[in-house]
Amino acid sequence: MAFLELYPIVVAAILWGKQWCGKKILFYCDNAATVHIIKKGRSKEPCIMKLMRRLTMCAVYNNFAVFSEHVPGASNTIADALSRFQIHKFRELAPEAEMDPTPCPPLSEILWTAQ
C-alpha cells in the first residue's frame, strides 16, 4: 500500500518540482506508513526505496523540501474521489483543479531514469 501512496507523490515532484524551487512542500496522506517513510526518508522495501531515492533526488535537484503529515481517511475526500476515478465528485470538491489531466511519465522512467 505504501508504494501506491508514495507513487503519486513522486510523480508530482517530477512534474512540478521546478515550480517548487525554494519551497517547503507538505503532502497530506491517509496512510501512516507512507507518512513515516517520507519523514524518515527510507524503507526496508527495495521498491519503495527506489521511489524515495527518486523523490529525494528530485527535491535536491530542484531545491525544495518535502514534508508529510497524516490526515484521517475520512478527511481525505479529494484524493479519495480521484483515486476511485469519481471524476464528477472530484470536480465538485476541487473546482480549481486543471480541466485537462497532466500526462504522467511511465513507471519505468520513474524507477530507472536518473534525474
Secondary structure, DSSP 8 states (H G I E B T S, - for coil): -HHHHHHHHHHHHHHHGGGGTT-EEEEEES-HHHHHHHHHT--SSHHHHHHHHHHHHHHHHHT-EEEEEE--GGG-HHHHHHHTT-HHHHHHH-TTS-SS------HHHHHH---
